[in-house]
Amino acid sequence: MEQKKENQAGEMVQAEAVVYRQLNTDGVLYRQLDADEIDRALFAHFIRHQNVTLCHRRVNGAWVIREDPFTDDWTEEDYRILVDCLKNRAMGCVEAQEYNQEHVEKEPYDCQLEYRL
């Protein structure tokens, strides 16, 4: 669908309609990306580096938290895999109807997803 919109010079131009949603709480603008916009340049200012100390691990059939320190530092290959997955991993997940409160307390900015079986 196309619509008319004004560019920075005040001229009316044709533009493909994109659905936007603005969150009033933090002023962040979200929009849907087209597949051709998903490339390494999208992550040019993203540095995936973190020092991890506590990890969830499955031990004898149960999930436990234990010290298992490592440094997560993405390589160019990791970014290539991410880009490939984002272009291809449309699984139909939706935002979880019920959030895991313990995870919310530890990672309040994560969006929890679920895949309906």
C-alpha positions as CSV (number, residue, x, y, z in Angstrom):
1,M,0.0,0.0,0.0
2,E,1.3,3.4,-0.9
3,Q,0.6,6.8,0.7
4,K,1.7,10.3,0.2
5,K,3.9,11.9,2.8
6,E,6.0,15.0,3.1
7,N,9.8,14.7,2.9
8,Q,12.2,17.0,4.8
9,A,12.1,19.6,2.0
10,G,8.3,19.8,2.4
11,E,7.6,18.0,-1.0
12,M,4.9,15.4,-1.2
13,V,6.4,12.0,-2.1
14,Q,5.1,8.5,-2.6
15,A,6.1,6.2,0.3
16,E,5.3,2.6,1.1
17,A,3.1,2.5,4.1
18,V,4.8,1.0,7.1
19,V,3.0,0.3,10.4
20,Y,4.6,2.3,13.3
21,R,4.0,2.0,17.0
22,Q,5.3,4.5,19.4
23,L,5.7,3.8,23.1
24,N,4.8,6.8,25.1
25,T,6.9,5.8,28.1
26,D,10.3,6.0,26.5
27,G,9.8,7.6,23.1
28,V,11.2,4.7,21.2
29,L,9.9,4.3,17.6
30,Y,9.3,0.7,16.5
31,R,8.7,-0.3,12.9
32,Q,8.7,-3.6,10.9
33,L,11.8,-4.2,8.9
34,D,11.8,-5.6,5.4
35,A,14.1,-8.6,4.8
36,D,16.5,-6.5,2.6
37,E,17.1,-4.2,5.6
38,I,18.4,-7.0,7.8
39,D,22.2,-7.1,7.3
40,R,25.4,-6.6,9.2
41,A,25.1,-2.8,9.0
42,L,21.9,-3.0,11.1
43,F,24.2,-4.1,14.0
44,A,27.1,-1.8,13.3
45,H,26.7,-0.1,16.7
46,F,25.8,-3.2,18.7
47,I,28.6,-4.8,20.6
48,R,27.7,-8.2,22.1
49,H,30.1,-8.5,25.0
50,Q,29.2,-9.6,28.4
51,N,30.9,-11.4,31.3
52,V,28.6,-14.1,32.6
53,T,29.1,-15.6,36.0
54,L,25.8,-17.4,37.0
55,C,24.1,-19.7,34.5
56,H,21.1,-21.9,34.3
57,R,22.2,-25.5,33.7
58,R,20.3,-28.8,33.5
59,V,21.7,-31.2,36.1
60,N,20.2,-34.6,36.7
61,G,17.0,-33.6,35.0
62,A,16.5,-30.4,36.9
63,W,17.4,-26.8,36.1
64,V,19.8,-25.2,38.6
65,I,21.8,-21.9,38.8
66,R,25.5,-22.4,39.2
67,E,28.7,-20.5,38.8
68,D,30.0,-21.2,35.3
69,P,31.8,-18.0,34.2
70,F,32.5,-17.2,30.6
71,T,32.8,-14.2,28.4
72,D,30.3,-13.9,25.5
73,D,31.9,-11.9,22.8
74,W,30.4,-12.2,19.3
75,T,32.6,-12.7,16.2
76,E,31.7,-11.7,12.6
77,E,30.6,-15.3,12.1
78,D,28.1,-14.9,15.0
79,Y,26.7,-11.8,13.4
80,R,26.4,-13.5,10.0
81,I,24.4,-16.4,11.7
82,L,22.2,-13.8,13.4
83,V,21.4,-12.0,10.2
84,D,20.7,-15.3,8.4
85,C,18.4,-16.5,11.2
86,L,16.5,-13.2,11.3
87,K,15.9,-13.4,7.6
88,N,14.8,-17.1,7.7
89,R,13.4,-18.0,11.9
90,A,9.7,-16.7,11.4
91,M,8.3,-19.5,13.6
92,G,5.1,-17.7,14.5
93,C,6.0,-17.0,18.1
94,V,3.9,-14.4,19.9
95,E,4.4,-12.5,23.1
96,A,3.8,-14.8,26.0
97,Q,0.4,-14.6,27.6
98,E,2.0,-15.2,31.0
99,Y,5.5,-13.9,31.8
100,N,7.8,-15.8,34.1
101,Q,8.0,-13.4,37.0
102,E,11.4,-14.6,38.2
103,H,12.9,-13.9,34.7
104,V,11.2,-10.5,34.6
105,E,12.9,-9.6,37.9
106,K,16.3,-10.6,36.5
107,E,15.8,-9.3,32.9
108,P,13.1,-6.6,33.0
109,Y,13.6,-5.5,29.4
110,D,13.3,-9.0,27.8
111,C,10.2,-9.8,25.8
112,Q,9.2,-13.3,26.5
113,L,7.8,-15.2,23.6
114,E,5.9,-18.5,23.2
115,Y,5.2,-20.8,20.4
116,R,1.7,-22.2,20.4
117,L,1.6,-26.0,19.8
